[in-house]
Amino acid sequence: MADPRRRPAPRYRVICYELIDDHQDLIADITDQGFVLATGKLAGDTLEGELCHAGPRDLQAHLALLIANDKQLRGSHTHGKPRSR
């Protein structure tokens, strides 16, 4: 039996839309125990970004590693040829 005095672990809901003019498309609607989220824009050769994260630190570390090793983000999904860096 669950302890009624114990507060349940938090969960997070992340919703992302792509916005083009007055049109928006839902890209992601995800609920889980933690997240790592980054947004950014290029200004010339400089990346201006914002980072937001929540959840247990060990889960954040695993999520960050998963993102860092993602094949699509590395560009290997484009016709079998990785993008040049």
C-alpha positions as CSV (number, residue, x, y, z in Angstrom):
1,M,0.0,0.0,0.0
2,A,1.3,3.4,-0.9
3,D,2.2,5.9,1.9
4,P,-0.5,8.6,1.7
5,R,1.9,11.2,3.2
6,R,4.5,10.6,0.5
7,R,4.2,13.1,-2.4
8,P,4.2,11.4,-5.8
9,A,7.3,11.9,-8.0
10,P,6.9,14.8,-10.4
11,R,6.3,14.3,-14.1
12,Y,6.8,16.8,-16.8
13,R,4.8,17.6,-20.0
14,V,6.7,19.1,-22.9
15,I,4.7,20.4,-25.9
16,C,6.4,21.8,-29.0
17,Y,4.9,23.5,-32.0
18,E,6.4,24.5,-35.3
19,L,5.2,28.1,-36.1
20,I,5.1,29.4,-39.6
21,D,3.3,32.7,-40.1
22,D,-0.2,32.2,-38.5
23,H,0.0,28.4,-38.8
24,Q,1.2,26.0,-36.1
25,D,1.9,22.3,-36.3
26,L,2.2,20.1,-33.2
27,I,5.7,18.5,-33.3
28,A,5.8,16.8,-29.8
29,D,3.5,16.3,-26.8
30,I,5.5,14.2,-24.4
31,T,5.0,13.4,-20.7
32,D,7.7,11.7,-18.6
33,Q,9.9,11.8,-15.5
34,G,12.4,14.3,-16.9
35,F,13.6,16.3,-19.9
36,V,16.4,18.2,-21.5
37,L,15.3,20.9,-23.9
38,A,17.3,23.3,-26.0
39,T,16.3,26.0,-28.4
40,G,18.5,28.3,-30.4
41,K,19.1,30.4,-33.4
42,L,22.2,31.2,-35.5
43,A,23.4,34.8,-35.6
44,G,26.1,34.6,-38.2
45,D,28.6,32.0,-36.9
46,T,27.3,32.3,-33.3
47,L,24.7,30.0,-31.7
48,E,22.4,31.9,-29.4
49,G,20.6,29.2,-27.3
50,E,18.5,28.5,-24.3
51,L,18.6,25.3,-22.3
52,C,16.0,24.0,-19.9
53,H,16.0,20.8,-17.9
54,A,14.1,19.1,-15.1
55,G,13.9,15.7,-13.4
56,P,16.5,13.6,-11.6
57,R,20.1,14.5,-12.5
58,D,21.1,10.9,-13.5
59,L,18.1,10.8,-15.9
60,Q,19.1,14.3,-17.3
61,A,22.6,12.9,-18.0
62,H,21.2,9.9,-19.8
63,L,18.9,12.0,-21.9
64,A,21.8,14.4,-22.8
65,L,23.9,11.5,-23.9
66,L,21.1,10.1,-26.0
67,I,20.7,13.4,-27.7
68,A,24.5,13.8,-28.2
69,N,24.6,10.4,-29.9
70,D,21.5,10.7,-32.0
71,K,22.1,9.6,-35.7
72,Q,19.5,12.0,-37.1
73,L,21.1,15.0,-35.4
74,R,24.5,14.0,-36.7
75,G,23.1,14.0,-40.2
76,S,23.6,10.4,-41.1
77,H,19.9,10.1,-42.0
78,T,20.4,12.1,-45.2
79,H,20.7,9.6,-48.1
80,G,23.3,7.6,-46.2
81,K,25.9,10.4,-46.4
82,P,26.9,12.2,-43.2
83,R,26.9,16.0,-43.4
84,S,30.3,17.6,-43.4
85,R,31.2,19.5,-40.3
